C-alpha cells in the first residue's frame, strides 16, 4: 500500500477510535475504509479486528485509570464473552449469518427507541435486575456469540444491557462495554489470524489512529456529563441502524 493510503487509513482509525470509545459503531467507518483501500472482504474483516483491538484496549485502560471500571469485577464477563465469541467465530465459518443480518436492525431499532424515549436511563445508578454473575453468563455468552458471529451494534447492546439489567450509570456502562468489546475483538482477531486473514501493515496504521482517537474519546467521556454521552450514543445507533437497513433491505 502507498504512504498516502496508509495515512488515510490512520485518519479513519482515529475517527473510528474516537466514536467507538464513546458509543461504539466505529466499524461503520473502518470496514468500508479497508475495503476502499483494496482489501477483499475476508481480509478487511480480519484486519479490522486487529486495528479495533488497539482502540478498545486504549479506551479500557483510560476508563480504568479514570476509575469508571474495575477489571477484577469484570472477570466473569471476560470469561463468558470469550466463550461466546469463540463459539460465534467458529459458527460463522460453517453457516450463513443471513438470519441475524435481517433480525439485527429490528433489535437495534428497539435499542434506539428505548434510549430515545427513556431520557433518564443511565442518568444515575439504579437497582439492578440481575446480579453480576448471571448477567455476565447470559450477556457474555449471548452478546459475545453475536460479536463473533456478526458484530454490528455490539457496543450498543452491551451498553443498554449494563444500564437496564445492572442499573449502571451511562458513563460506567460505556466503560464496561469497552472491556467486553476488547475481549471479543481479541478472540475474533486470534481466529482470523490463525486463518491468515489479517494484513499487518494497514492494521497497524489504523491501530495507531485508533489509539489516539480512543484516548481522546474516553477522556471526553470522563470529563463530560451523561447527557453528552446519550446524544452521541443515539446518533451512532441511528447511523448504524440506517446503514444496516440499507445494506440488508435496500442495497
PEHU-V868859 format. One record per residue. N is the residue number from 1. OMEGA is omega in degrees with one decimal (999 if undefined). BURIAL is # if it has 16 or more other C-alpha atoms within 10 Angstrom, else .. D_CENTER is the distance of its C-alpha to the mean C-alpha in Angstrom with 1 decimal. Layout:
N:OMEGA:BURIAL:D_CENTER  N:OMEGA:BURIAL:D_CENTER
This chain:
1:-179.4:.:26.8  2:179.3:.:28.6  3:178.1:.:28.0  4:178.7:.:27.3  5:-180.0:#:24.6  6:177.5:#:22.9  7:178.4:.:23.3  8:176.7:#:21.6  9:176.9:#:18.7  10:177.4:#:18.5  11:176.7:#:18.6  12:177.3:#:15.9  13:178.5:#:13.7  14:178.9:#:14.9  15:-179.3:#:14.1  16:179.0:#:10.5  17:178.2:#:10.1  18:-178.8:#:11.9  19:-174.5:#:10.0  20:-177.3:#:6.4  21:-179.2:#:8.3  22:-171.8:#:9.9  23:-174.5:#:8.1  24:176.2:#:4.7  25:-179.5:#:6.1  26:-178.9:#:7.2  27:178.7:#:7.9  28:176.4:#:10.6  29:-169.8:#:12.4  30:-178.5:#:12.0  31:175.4:#:12.9  32:179.3:#:15.9  33:179.2:#:16.9  34:176.8:#:17.3  35:179.5:.:19.1  36:179.1:.:21.3  37:174.6:#:22.2  38:179.2:.:23.7  39:174.2:#:21.5  40:-172.6:.:21.9  41:-176.5:.:18.9  42:176.2:.:18.8  43:178.1:#:18.9  44:-179.1:#:16.4  45:179.0:#:13.7  46:179.1:#:14.8  47:177.2:#:15.1  48:178.2:#:11.6  49:176.7:#:10.4  50:-175.5:#:13.0  51:-178.6:#:12.2  52:176.7:#:8.5  53:176.9:#:9.8  54:-177.9:#:12.1  55:-178.1:#:9.8  56:176.4:#:7.8  57:180.0:#:11.4  58:179.8:#:13.0  59:178.8:#:11.2  60:-178.9:#:11.8  61:179.6:#:15.4  62:178.5:#:16.0  63:176.7:#:15.1  64:178.4:#:17.2  65:178.9:.:19.9  66:175.9:#:19.8  67:175.2:.:20.4  68:-179.9:#:17.5  69:173.9:#:16.5  70:-172.3:#:18.9  71:-177.2:.:17.5  72:-178.6:.:20.6  73:-179.2:.:19.9  74:-175.8:#:16.4  75:175.3:.:18.1  76:177.9:#:18.6  77:178.5:#:14.9  78:-179.6:#:14.3  79:-174.3:#:17.2  80:173.5:#:16.4  81:176.2:#:12.8  82:179.2:#:14.4  83:-178.7:#:17.0  84:-178.4:#:14.9  85:178.1:#:12.7  86:178.4:#:16.0  87:-179.8:#:17.8  88:-178.6:#:15.2  89:176.3:#:15.4  90:-177.6:.:19.2  91:-175.4:.:19.6  92:177.6:.:18.1  93:-176.1:.:20.7  94:-178.8:.:23.4  95:-179.3:.:22.7  96:176.7:.:21.5  97:-173.5:.:18.2  98:-178.9:.:20.5  99:180.0:.:20.6  100:-178.8:.:16.9  101:179.3:#:16.7  102:-175.9:.:19.3  103:-172.5:.:18.3  104:176.7:#:14.6  105:179.0:#:15.8  106:178.7:.:18.1  107:179.8:.:15.7  108:175.2:#:13.5  109:177.5:#:16.8  110:177.1:.:17.7  111:-178.6:#:14.8  112:-178.6:#:15.9  113:180.0:.:19.5  114:-178.0:.:19.1  115:-178.7:#:17.6  116:-175.8:.:20.0  117:173.8:.:23.0  118:-173.7:.:22.2  119:-179.6:.:22.6  120:179.2:.:23.1  121:179.1:#:20.0  122:179.9:#:18.5  123:176.5:#:21.4  124:178.1:.:22.8  125:177.6:.:22.5  126:178.6:.:23.9  127:-178.0:.:25.3  128:176.5:.:22.9  129:178.7:.:23.4  130:170.0:.:22.5  131:-173.1:.:23.2  132:-174.5:#:20.4  133:177.7:.:21.5  134:176.1:.:21.6  135:-177.4:#:18.4  136:176.3:#:16.6  137:-177.0:#:18.6  138:-175.8:.:17.8  139:178.8:#:14.1  140:178.6:#:13.5  141:-175.8:#:15.5  142:-178.0:#:14.4  143:176.0:#:10.6  144:177.2:#:10.7  145:-179.0:#:13.1  146:-178.3:#:11.3  147:177.2:#:8.3  148:-174.6:#:11.2  149:-173.5:#:13.3  150:167.5:#:11.6  151:-173.4:#:7.9  152:178.1:#:7.7  153:-177.3:#:6.9  154:-179.1:#:5.1  155:179.1:#:4.0  156:179.6:#:7.5  157:178.9:#:9.1  158:-177.2:#:8.5  159:179.5:#:9.7  160:177.6:#:12.6  161:178.5:#:13.5  162:-179.2:#:13.9  163:-172.8:#:16.0  164:-171.6:#:18.0  165:177.7:#:18.6  166:176.7:#:18.8  167:-177.0:#:20.1  168:171.4:#:18.0  169:-169.3:#:18.3  170:176.5:#:15.4  171:-179.5:#:15.3  172:179.1:#:15.3  173:177.9:#:12.7  174:179.5:#:10.3  175:-179.7:#:11.4  176:177.1:#:11.2  177:-177.3:#:7.6  178:175.9:#:7.0  179:-179.5:#:9.6  180:176.9:#:8.3  181:-180.0:#:5.1  182:-179.5:#:8.0  183:-177.8:#:10.2  184:175.5:#:8.9  185:-178.0:#:8.3  186:178.5:#:11.9  187:179.7:#:13.2  188:178.6:#:12.3  189:180.0:#:13.6  190:-179.7:#:16.7  191:178.8:#:17.4  192:-178.3:#:17.2  193:177.7:#:19.3  194:178.8:.:21.9  195:179.5:.:22.2  196:-175.1:.:22.8  197:178.8:#:20.0  198:177.3:#:18.7  199:-166.5:#:20.5  200:-171.4:.:20.8  201:177.6:.:22.2  202:177.4:#:19.8  203:179.3:#:16.8  204:177.8:#:18.4  205:177.7:#:19.3  206:179.5:#:15.8  207:177.6:#:14.8  208:176.5:#:17.5  209:178.9:#:16.3  210:-179.9:#:12.7  211:-179.9:#:14.6  212:-178.3:#:16.7  213:-179.1:#:14.2  214:177.9:#:11.9  215:-179.6:#:15.3  216:-178.3:#:16.6  217:-179.4:#:13.7  218:176.4:#:13.6  219:179.9:#:17.4  220:178.3:#:17.6  221:-178.7:#:15.8  222:-175.2:#:18.3  223:-174.0:.:21.1  224:-178.7:.:20.6  225:-178.6:.:21.1  226:-179.3:#:19.0  227:178.0:.:20.4  228:-179.0:.:18.7  229:-178.2:#:15.2  230:179.1:#:16.1  231:-179.8:.:17.3  232:179.7:#:14.4  233:-179.8:#:12.0  234:179.7:#:14.6  235:-178.5:.:14.9  236:178.1:#:11.4  237:179.8:#:11.5  238:179.8:#:15.0  239:177.9:.:14.3  240:179.6:#:11.6  241:-179.8:#:14.2  242:179.8:.:17.0  243:-179.3:#:15.7  244:178.2:#:15.2  245:179.9:#:18.6  246:-177.3:.:20.2  247:-173.1:.:19.1  248:-170.5:.:19.8  249:-173.9:.:22.9  250:-174.4:.:24.4  251:999:.:23.7
